[in-house]
Amino acid sequence: MVAWGHPVALVIKGILTAEDASRAVEHGAAAVYVSNHGGRQLDHAQATIEALPAAVEAVAGRAQIIVDSGFSRGTDVVKALALGADAVAIGRLMCWALGAGGQAGLETALRLLQEEISVTMAQLGVTRIDQLNRERVITSPA
Ligand SMILES: Cc1cc2nc3c(=O)[nH]c(=O)nc-3n(C[C@H](O)[C@H](O)[C@H](O)COP(=O)(O)O)c2cc1C
């Protein structure tokens, strides 16, 4: 993939504010990666699910949006997709599954995650990811 004149796709990770999301796009990012690095850089950093809507708004379709940090259930993934993420990444969940059961453990974890996503979508009455939108999520007042 070639984006905005860069020889490789530029993905900028660690975005938590609308301002940084906009800057990332202005500097040619093909994807804005909303992340607090799993909370490993700054204790009590903002939760990415809370930072996501403002980043999505700032990017306004000019780049893909990836989000991670603390996603471990299908409901977590569905909420992020409904709030405008194009992809949800997982880190420690894979490590825990691998540690607990090796390859089989990882396969089980991914299958469970996929089932949870399907069940959550069914409970919401949607059959396609593009039917998910912000109206499906109740967010806390600012
Ligand atoms: C052991 C470990 C090492 C990591 N090292 C880096 C790193 O060098 N650079 C980085 O951007 N993120 C790093 N991360 C963060 C992950 O890329 C990712 O953002 C994070 O794990 C996502 O949150 P989650 O683990 O809750 O899914 C690391 C995470 C773990 C668990």
The ligand as an ORCA input file, in Angstrom:
! r2SCAN-3c Opt
* xyz 0 1
  C       5.575     -7.219     26.589
  C       5.084     -6.061     25.775
  C       6.002     -5.281     25.087
  C       5.557     -4.179     24.332
  N       6.483     -3.419     23.659
  C       6.038     -2.382     22.910
  C       6.956     -1.575     22.166
  O       8.166     -1.791     22.174
  N       6.473     -0.559     21.427
  C       5.124     -0.282     21.377
  O       4.715      0.657     20.674
  N       4.239     -1.016     22.073
  C       4.661     -2.053     22.827
  N       3.762     -2.790     23.538
  C       2.345     -2.423     23.500
  C       1.636     -3.211     22.417
  O       2.131     -2.900     21.130
  C       0.150     -2.882     22.428
  O      -0.070     -1.482     22.199
  C      -0.520     -3.251     23.740
  O      -0.063     -4.506     24.197
  C      -2.015     -3.298     23.519
  O      -2.700     -3.438     24.734
  P      -3.199     -4.847     25.284
  O      -1.958     -5.628     25.657
  O      -4.036     -4.480     26.451
  O      -3.976     -5.532     24.179
  C       4.174     -3.892     24.271
  C       3.266     -4.696     24.960
  C       3.707     -5.769     25.711
  C       2.683     -6.606     26.451
*
